[in-house]
Amino acid sequence: MKKTNHSRVRWVAAVLAASSLVIAACGGDDDSSDAPATEAPAASEAPAASEAPSTDAPAGVSISDEAAARVEAFLQPVTELPLNESIAAPTGKKLFYVQCSVAVCAEIATGIEAAATAAGWTFETTSHQDTPDTVASAFDTAIAASPDVILTSGNPREWFASQLTTIKDKGIPVISWSIPEGYEPGDGISVNLLSNDDYYFYGVLMADYAAANTKTGKIHFVGLPTFPVLSTVQQGFTDEIAKACPDCSVEISEVAVTDIGTNLPGAIVSALQADPELDFIVYAFGGMLFGVPDALDAAGLTDQAKAISQAGGPLNFDFIVSGRHQVAEVALASELLGWRAVDAAARVLLGNGPGRAEARAEAVIDGRPDILAGGLPLQILTKDSIADAAALWPGVEGFQDKFTALWGL
């Protein structure tokens, strides 16, 4: 790599509604400084859709064969559930979901409730505000409900340590995802369906895609280190880009949640104006793009740089199909995740363990044994693979029927 600048861009801003777009990996404190940010220009009419990106490295930029092959593999659709071992699912169980405050948790809840109903289970839930005291209170509510299994996401176990001890003593399994731990953490948590290794791999995939699609070799990564798993995404990107594109020049900046939709759009405009050769931007999380295409439209910069993010939703899909800055998304099948969480709960209640998907050859990285172990589909979505920009990505078409068939229902 020619040059890597690690600038930390952290500004003071009021908390905004767009922060509700942040993923279910909640935890940690916002870190802000007094450095001012450039105001984002007013929005203007969006340009016509751009051409779908190529996976071929452009002239003058060298990309590793492994990176190019990985991009090609993960552009392909997933047609079957990665974990398809049949079980005789128990019936009459009571499930309690401790739901975080961000939008994707509500999407996951839709899948959980539908799966619980299909399995003949009772579904109860309570939500919290992703703070230690509200998370602990939500777990108190879960314990009082005397469920057979508890589902939760994102928040570090330290926030509900006392409650987790009680849950362990009662023999209630906990099914989680998006905590910065391994696939089967133990010590009261039976499974972590989106492991730390998964988030590392998302960073790897985005690095490979950026390397395959930059024309100038100038790439900018925007991190959101407030959330531990997004720091892991950043680490995966940093490690991989050095191998995938040794000729690339990479700038890394970090922002706070409060910058989303406020300071971040103007900062992206400033970065592009400062370096006319900058032509690819990687965002640690899909919700970070809120307001960015409007700012680029107004500044006349929409065509300068393309972008990719991960775990986004319809907001990002619309940007992609409209040709507004973003061209790809490392997609999370949020509703399917809810079904897989119930599937894991059923397996654990049967005493079989949560199940483990077979590793994909393209996702094998030394020291990262839990990549895709949770049995969730993974695909890089582009304009050509988004059937409905207003809908959640299903991951696998007809996944509901596939799960009920696995359960013998």
N, C-alpha and C positions, 0 to 999 in steps of 0.2 A: 504494500500500500504506500502510495506516495506521501500522503500527509493525513493525519487525523487530528482535528481540533476538537477538544472537549470543552465547549462553552456551556455554561449553565445559565439558562435564561429563566429567571424566576421573578415574577412581578406581583405587586399587591393589586388585588381586584376584589370586588364584592362577589359573594357567592351567587351563582346564576342557575337558572332552571336547567340549562344544558348539562350541568353536572350529573343530572339524573340519568344521562346516557352512559355513564361510566360502568364498567363491567362489574360482575358479582365478586370481584376480588377486592373487597373493601378492607381497609385497615391502614394505620399509620397517620401521620400528621402532614398537613400541607406545609411546605417550606417556602416562604416568600421573602423577597428582599425589596428594597425601595427603588430598584432600577425601573425607569419608565418604559412603556412600550409604545410603538407607533400605532396611531389610530387606524383602524381598518376603514377603507373607503366605502362609500355607499354602494349598494348592490346595483347591478345593471342586468339587462337581458342576457340569458345564457346563450352561448354559441351553439352551433349544430354539433351533433355527436361526432366524436373523433373516431378514427379508425381503431379497430381492436389491436392491442399490442402484440408484438411478435415475441417469441421466446428465443430468437436468434440473437447472439451478441453482435452489436454493430461493429463496423470497421474501427480499428484503433483501440477497442476495449477488449481485453482478454478475460474470458470467463472459463472456469474449470469445467471439464466434462461432467464431473459429478454433480455440480450445481445445475447445469443445463438439463441433465437427465432427471434430476429431482423436480425441477419446475415442470417438465413435460409430464411426469408421472402424476403430479398433484393437480394438473389442469383437467385430468380425466374425472368424469362423474363416478360416484359410488353407487352401485346398484343393489348391494346386499348389506345387511347389518354385519359389521366387522366381527361381532361376537354372536354366534348363532348356535350355541349349544342348548338343546331343549331342556326344560325343567317342568316338573309338575308344580305349578305355582300354587302356594297355599291361598286359601280364601278366608274371608272373615277377619282380616287383620285391620288394625287401626294405625294409620300413618299420620304423623304430625310434621308439617313443614315449617321451619323457622325461616321466614322469607326476608331477604334484604330489601333495601329501599329503592334500588335502582331498577330501571325499566326492564332489563334483561331477566331479572328475577321473576317479574310478573309473567314474562313469556314462558319461562321454565315452569312456573306454577301451573300454567294452562296444560302443559304436558303431564305434569305430575297428577293433577286432578283427573284428567281423562284416563290415564293409565290405571290409577287407583280404582276408578269406577269400573273399568274393564275387568280388573282382577277381582272385583267384588269386595274391595276394601273400603273402610271409612276414611274420609279425608278431612283433616282439620289443619288450620294454619294460623299463624300470627306473624305480624311484621315488626320491624324495628328500624332505627334510623342510622344503623352502622356506626354506633358509638359503643364503647365498652359497657356503659350502664344499661343502654336499651337492649343490647344483645343479651346480656346476662338476664335481664327481666323477661325477655322473650323465651329463653330457655327454662326459666322458672315456670312460665305458662305451659310450655311443652311437657315438663315433668308432671305438673298437676293434672294434665289430661290423661296420664297413664297409657301412652301409646305402646304399640309393639315395636315401632321403629321411628326414628327421628331423622329428617332430612334437613341439611343446612348447606350454606355455601360462603366461601370467601373470607369470612372473618377469622383472624388468628385464634387458635384454641385458648390462648391466654385470656381472652375476653370472657370466656365462659368456663374457666378452669374448675371453679367450685361446682358448678352445675354438672360438668362432665364427670367429675368424681361420683356424684350421686347417680348419674345415668349409668356409669359402669357398674356400680354396686347393684343397681336394679336389673342389670343384664339387658339393657335396651341398646341395640346396635345403632350407630350413627353413620349415615351415608352422607358424604360431603363431596364438594368439588371446588376447584379454584382456591385451595389453600396452598401455601408455599411449602409443601411437603411431598413425600413420595406417594406412590399409588396405594399402598396398604400401610398407612402410618402406624396403626396400632394405638395402644394406650387410650382406648375409648373410642377411637374413630376407625370404623371397619374398612372404609375405602375412600379414596380421594379421586374421583372420576376424571378430573382435569388436574393433572399433577404438575409439579414444578418442571419436570422434564418436558411435558407438553408445551408449556409456555416458552421454554427454551427453544423448542423446535419451531414454534411459530416465528420466532425471531430469525431462525435459520432460513425458513422458507421465504420470508420477506427479503432477506439479504440476497438470496439466490435470484428471486424475481427482479429485484432492483438491478442486480448485476447483468441480468439477461436483457434488460430493457432500457438501460441508460445509453444514450448516444455519445455523451461527453465524458462519462466516468465521474461526473460530479454528483454526489448523493448526499442528502441531508436526512438524518434520523431525528425525530422528535420524541423524546421520552416522557413518561409520566411516572416518576419514581415514588409517588405517594403510595402506590399499591405494590406490594412486594412481588407479585407475579409479573407485573409489568417491568420491574427491574430485571427480572429473569428474561423476559422478551428482549430487552435491550442487550443483555449479555449474549444471548444467542445470536442476535444480529451482529454485534461487534466481533465475536469470535469468527463467524462465518464469512463476513464480507472480506476479511483479510485473506481468506483462503479462496473464496469464490472469484474475487476480482482484485488481484494484487495491483492492477494499474489504476484502480479507482481512488479518488480523493473524497474522503468522507468527513462531514461536519456533524457533530452530535450536540443537540441542545436538549434541555430538560425544562418542563413547565409544570405548573401546579394545576389542580382541578379547576380553580377559580379563573384560570386563563382561557378555558375552553369557551369559545363563542365570544370572548371579550378581547383579550390581548393577543391571543394566538393568531387569529386571522391577519392582523396587522403585522405581526412578527414574520409570518410567512411571506407577505408582500415585501417587507424590508429585506429578507434574505434573498429573494429572487432579484430584487432591484440591485442589491449589492454584488451579485454574481450572476451575470447574464448567461453563464455556461451551466449553472445549476439546473439539472433537468429531471431529477427524480427525488421524491420525498417519501420517506417511510414514517408512518405514524404508529406509535405503540398500540393504539386502540382506536377503533372505528369512530367512536363518538367525538374524538378530538377534531374531526373535520368539520364540525358544526360551524357554519359561517365562513369557512375558508373559501369555497368556490365563489361566493358572492363578492368577497374582497378581491379575489383575483380577477373576476369579471370586470369590476369597476376600475381596476388598475391596468387593464389590458394585458394581463399576464397569464391568462388561462392556458394558452398553448405552450408556455415555456417549460413547465414541469408537470410530469405525471406523478401519480401517488398510489400507494398500497397501504392498507391497514389490516387489522385482524379483529375478529369478534364483533364486527359491526352488524348493522341490520338494514332495513328498508331505506333509511337516510343515505347510507353508503351505496346501496344498490341503485338508487335513483341518480346519484352522482355518476356512477359508472355508465349506465345506459344512456344518460344525457351527454356524456363526454365532457363532464365538468370536473376537470382536474384528476379525479380518481379513476383508475383503470382496472383495479383488481382488489379483491378482498379475500383474506384467509378466513374462511367462513366458519361460524359456529352454528350448529343446528340446535337452537335453544329448546324448541318444543320436544325434539327427539331426546335431548339430554334429560328432560323430565321423565320420559318413558324409560330410558336406560337407568335412571336413579331408582325407579320402582322395580325394575328388573333386578338390579343389584341388591335391593332390599329383600326381594323374594329369595334370591339365591343365598343370601346371608342367613335369613330366617330358617332356611332348610338345612343350614349347617354346611353348605357347600363352598363358602367363600364367595366373593363378589363376581368371580369369573374374570378371565384375563384374555384379551384379544391377542391373536398371533401377530408378531411384529412384522411390519412391512419392510421389505429389503431396502427401500429408498429412505426409510426413517430410522435406520440403525446408526447410532452415534456412540462411540466409546464413552463409557461412564454415564450414559443416560438410558438406563434399562427400561424406564417406564413410559417412553414415548408411545402414545396411542394405545397403551395397555387398557384404558377404560372402555374400549369398544365403541368409540364415537367416530363418525365419518369425518373426513377432512378433505377439503377441496379448495383450490384457488379459483374463485369465481371471477369471470370477466363478462363483458357485454354479451358475448355469444352464449354464455351458460346461465344467464339470469332470465328465467321464464316470466317472472312477475316481480317487478321492482318494488311493488307495494306489499309483498308478502314475505313472511319469514322463509329462510332457506330450509327446506325439509331435510336435507342431508341425504336421505334415501327415500325415494318415492314409495308411498304406501307403507311407511314404517310402522304405522299403528297395527295394520293387519299382520305384518311380519312378527311383531312382538307377541300378539295374542296367539299366533300359531306356535311360537316358541314355548309359550306357557301352556299349551294344550287346551286352549279355550275356544 
